[in-house]
């Protein structure tokens, strides 16, 4: 994995259902600062049923996702995750609220054996130089329950993909988690190698790029 010294961009996506109807949107911001990759993901459904914001910090020197903050809201529930990570020791706080009542409110302090956070994979997968025949097996950690699963990321094919942002030459990858949250991922072969499209088979959801812009300031994220 190679991270460009000027790596900083904002990607805007549309979320579509199995009928190809637009049901939501996502903004994914990434910035390289002080030997850290910082990503902010803001996703929402048009009907107001889900609104999620996640901030992830990847420490290049330590080669780990060093912090993760997630705020998820639905019509009846909310979940807040605030985790710090150091050499597989995960500390922080986890809150879950339903219908205005606090169901779970606990501190986290656990030593967990894993290879990669699910969020870490999504924020860095476009920087992985996979080619035909490559197949990576790893233990993936889910931040919402601190459980792990064996996953497999492999190169499927070279494909031309058409999305609202245009037509792209892409490398198609598949994330196999045994059906838990499988993804098919298309990554632009040209710099800045952004993710052009995600497809989530289990939910029938497609997340497609509508615009990409390079930026040097997080303050330029204005769309959501």
Secondary structure, DSSP 4 states (H G I P E B T S, - for coil): ----TT-EEEEEEEEE-TTS-EEEEEEEEEEEETTEEEEEEEEEETTSSEEEEEEEEEETTTTEEEEEEEEEEESSEEEEEEEEEETTEEEEEEEEEETTEEEEEEEEEEE---SEEHHHHHHHGGG----TT-EEEEEEEETTTTEEEEEEEEEEEEEEEEETTEEEEEEEEEEESTTSS-EEEEEESSTT--EEEEEETTTTEEEEEEEEEE-S-GGG----
